[in-house]
Amino acid sequence: MDTDIYQFYRERREKTPVYWDEQRHLWAVYSYRYCQQVLSHTATLIPPVADGNLGGSALAVKHRLVRISNPPAHDLAREMALRMFRGRRPVDVGPLLSRLLPSPGSGATMEWVSQVGKVLPVMHILAGFGFGDRDVAVIIGRLPALLKIMAPVTDAAALEETFDVVYPLVDRQVAKCFPGLTRETQEYAVSNLIGLLIQSHDATKGLLSLALLHLLRREEPGSLASRDMEFFLSFATEVLRYDSPVHNTRRILTEDMHFDGMIVPAGATVLVVVAAGNRDPTMFKRPEEFDRHRENNLSMLTFGHGIHGCIAGMYCTLLAAETMNYLFHTYREVEIVESQPEYEPLANVLMVKEMHLRLT
């Protein structure tokens, strides 16, 4: 992501907060108020994701996912996703991290994104449902393929084969944890537990790296061992506002929408630039300053708003805070090896691609 992107957002927000992008043939909104208006309006839909020639359990799961479904199917999908999410048992992150990180005092170097960011969220959620180590290993091994269900399908056979392996494992565990579900609710529960793995992976992977980067750049590393969970939780929340892992999302309008006299017509695609809204001075005082004490940081739009607001938002923030707390209370020194970590070449998210740590 271009480091000047926030300057671009600021100029758009100030000059053309509702902007017609002729090249991409869509509208983009940049102010907090307009972003919130689109996200919360009942006349907006999630754009469809092409199925290709996908079939079997993979196609069934895709059509039940709360993240990409629209009413009326969305109602049951969200109900079961919330039931799955709230039905997890508490899991201490420490024992999981001790399996992923080198021994304290070893001075070893490890790659943070692949060894922690991509696997910890999935391990943590699966542990909350009592999955055994063998099933966890299978699901994590299949995770890169599972993630492809959120994009237009290009290799249906490979995706179907992945879901043929993963679905029975999740189905068995959901039946064990939630006896008495009807066949329909069982299917929605399984689909949206898989969806939780996908959503938590995307959001938390980004935050785990960005929170660590900001901590080491903004705080004296030696002081972090004396910080408590309240500090790490408020810090991670401000990272989500100030340097959002998610920069934009899309909606399709089912009716005309008015923005202070400007009309965006029904059928239009709207790019909701939440990272621009998160730095809107009409909502956040001194938005260009990093301030974990800001009273309304939880109002940031990183996790969306309305019926498609991410149900794993607080989970993502808490897991990142617990991870940072463990890291700086376990290791005497935490050092990023690279002068500047490499980022993924993606326009809609800010994701560190690779980041090596030296842990002592």
N, C-alpha and C positions, 0 to 999 in steps of 0.2 A: 504494500500500500504506500502510495506517495506520501512522504512526510509533510507536504504542503496541502494535503487534502482538506484539513480543517480551515485553512485560509479560503479555499475554494468554497467550502460549505458556508462560511461566514458571508462571502460575497453574494452567493445565491440567496441566502436567508434575508439579507438586507435589501437586495435589489429586485429579485424575482422569486419570492418564496413559493409561488406556484409557477412552474416552468414547463413549457412545451419543448420536448426534446425531439426535434424533427428526425435526427439520425436514427434513434431507437424507436421512434413512433410511440412515445408514451409521455405521460405527465409525471413530473417529480415535485414533491412537496418537501420543504426544508425547515419550516418553523415548527416549534413544539406544538402549537395549537393545531396546525393543519395536520401534522403527523398523527396526533391523538384523535382528531376528527375522523380521519380515514380509518384508522385501526379500530375505533369503537363503533363506527356506523354499521347498522344492520344491512345496509345496501351494498356491502363489499364482500367479495368472494376471494378465496384462495385460487390463484390460477391453476388450471388443470395441468397435471404432469403426464406426459405421453406414456401409455402402457406398452406400446409396440405390440409384439405378439406374445406378451407375458401371459402365463396361465398358472394353474395349480394354486398351492397355498401362498406363493409369492404374490400373485394378483389379488387374492382374497385379503391378505394382510394389507396390501397397499390401499385398497378401497375402504379399509376400516380405520386407517390411521387418523387420529384427531388432528395432527399437524397439517395435513393436506386435504382434509374433508370439509365439506360445506353442509349447512342444514338442508334436509332434516337428519341425514346420517350422522352429522357432527355431534348431535345431542347425546346419543348413546355412546359414541366414541369418547367424548369428553368425560361422561359419567364413569365409564369403565377405566379410563386413564387415571382419573382422580382416585378411584377406588384402589387401583394397583399402587399408585404412588403413596397413598396414605396407609396402605396395608403393609408397608415394609417395616421390618423390625430395626431398631437402632443398631448401627455398626460403628465400632471404633476404627478410625482410619489408620491409627498407628500400626497395628499388626500387618495391615495390607501394605503400607509404605515400607515397612521393614523388609518385606519380601522383594520390593522393587528397587530399593536404594542400596548403595554399598555400605559396608560396616562403618560406624563412626570411628574417626581417627585414622582411617586407611589412606586418606588423601587421594582417593580414586576419582577418575573422571568418568562421567556418564552423560548420555544424551537424554535430556529431560523430556522432550516432546514424545519421542517414541517409547521410552521406557516408563514414563509416568503419565503424561498428558493423554495419550491415546488409550491407556488400559485401566487406569485407576477408577474413573467414573463407572465403567462397566463392571469392574470387580466389586465395587462398593454397592451398586444396586443389586447385583446378583447375590451378594452375601446377605443383603437384607431380606431376600426371599429364600435363603437356605440352600442355594444351589451347591452341589458338590464340586470339588476341585476339578474333576474330570470334565464335567459339563461346562464349567467356567472356561477351561482351556479350549474346549471345542468352540464355544461361542466367540471368545476373543479371537481365535484363529480365523473365524468366518466374518469378523466385524467389517473388514474393508469391503467385502462383497455385500453385506447387509446394508451398508450406507448407500449403496448405489440405487436402492429402491426409491430414494428421494429425488432422483434425477430421471430424465427421459431414458427409457430402457433401450440399451443397444445390444446387450447379450442376454437374451431371455433365458436361454438354456442354463447358463452358469448361475444366474440369479435363482432360478427355480430349484436347481440342485442344492444351493446353499440353504434355501428355506425348507427344503425337504429334510435337511439335517437338523436345522435349528428349531423349527416349529415343534416337533414332537418333544424335544427337551423342555421347552418353555411350557407347552401344553400340560405335560405331566406335573411340573412343579406348581403351576397355577391351580390345577385340580387339587393338589395336596394342600396348598395354602388357603384356598377359597372353596371349600366343598359346598355343593348345593347350587352352583350356578346353572342356569339353563344352557342349552347348547349354544344359543345365540350370544348370551352374555359371556360365556366361556371363550368363544371365538373372538369377541371384541376385547376381552381381557388379555388374551394371549397376544393379539396383534398390537395392542397398545403398551404392553410390557416390552415387547420388541421395540416399539416406537420410543419408549422412555430411554432405552439403551442408546438409540440413535440420537435423540435430542440431547441427552446429557453428555454424550461424547462430543458433539459439535460445540455446544456452549462452554462446557467445562474445560475442554482441551485448550481453548483459546484463553480463558480466564486464568488457568493455572500458570500459563507462561507470562501473560501480561502482568498479572499481579506480582509475580516474582521479579520481573524486569523493573517495575516501578518501585518495589520495595528496595532493591539494591541501588537504584539510582537516586532515590529520595530520602532514604534513611541511612543512618550510620549502621553498618552491618552488625557491629558489636553490641549495639543497643537492642537489637531485636529479640535477643534471648530473654530480656526482662519484660517484654510486651505480653499482654494477655489476649484472650480470644476477642474481647470487645474491640481492641485495636485492629486486629487482623480482619474482623468482620466489617468494620466501618471502612477500612482501607480497601478491601476488595469491592465493596459497594461503590466507592468513589472511582475506582478503576473502571467499573462497568459504565459509569456515566461519562467520565473524562476520556476514556480510550476504549470505546465499546468494541468487543470482538465481532459484533454484528453491526454492519453499517447501513444496510437497507433491506427492505422486503417489498414484495409486490402484492397488489390487490387489483381486482377487476370490479368496476362499478356496475351495479344493476339498475341504477337510476341516476339522473343528473345530480351532481353535488355542487353546492355553492360555497365559494370561498371569498367572502366579503365582496360580492359583486361579480366575481369571475365564476363562470359556469364550466365545469368539466363534465362532458356528456356521458350518459349511460353507455356501457360497452368499452369505455376507455380503460387502459391499464395505467395504474398509478404506482410510481416508485416512491415508497415512503422512506425517506432518508433519516432514520432514527438517530444516527450519529450526529447529524446536524441539529436535530431537535434537542439532543442532550446538552448542547452548548448554546442554547437560546437564552440570551440575557433577560428576556421577559419572564422566564421561568426560573432560571438559576442565577443568583447574584454572583458576579465575577466568574462567569463560566469558564474562562480560560485558565483560571487558577485551580490547582489540585488541592482540594480541601475536604478531608474526610469528616470534618465536623459540620459540614453544611447540613442544615436541618431537613431539606427536602430531597436529598440524594436518592432516596427510594422511589421518587417520582420519575426517575429516568425511564426511557422507553426501550431500553436494550432488549427486554424480554417481551416486547409487544404490549398490547392493551386490548381490552374487550374479549370476545369469546375465543379468540385465537391467541390470547396471552399465554406465554409459556408456563405450564404448571410446574416445571422443574426449576424456575428462576431462583427461588430462595434456596433450594437444594444445591444448585450450582454454586451460589455465593458462599454458603456455609461449608461445602466441601473444600472450596479453595481456601477459605480462612483456616479450616482445621489442618489442611495440608501445610500451609505456611507456618502455622503455629508449631506443628510437629518438626518441620524442617529446621527452623531456627532455634528450637529447644533441644534438638538432637545433635546438631553439628556445630562445632566451634567456629568454623569458617565455611561460608557458602560463596563461591566465586564463579561468575560467568566467564568462560574462557575466551569467547569471541568478543571483539570490540563492538560489533554490531551483528546480532543474530539475523539469520535469513528468514524472510517472510514468504508465505505462499503467494503466488501471483494471481490473487482473486480480488474482484472488485467489490463484492458484497460483504466480505468478512475481513477482519484483521487477525490473521493466524500466523504465529511463529512456525516456520517449517522445521527448523533445527536449532537447538541451543545446548551447548555442552556446559556442564557444571563440574567444578572441582569441589569435592566435599571432604572436609577434614574434621 
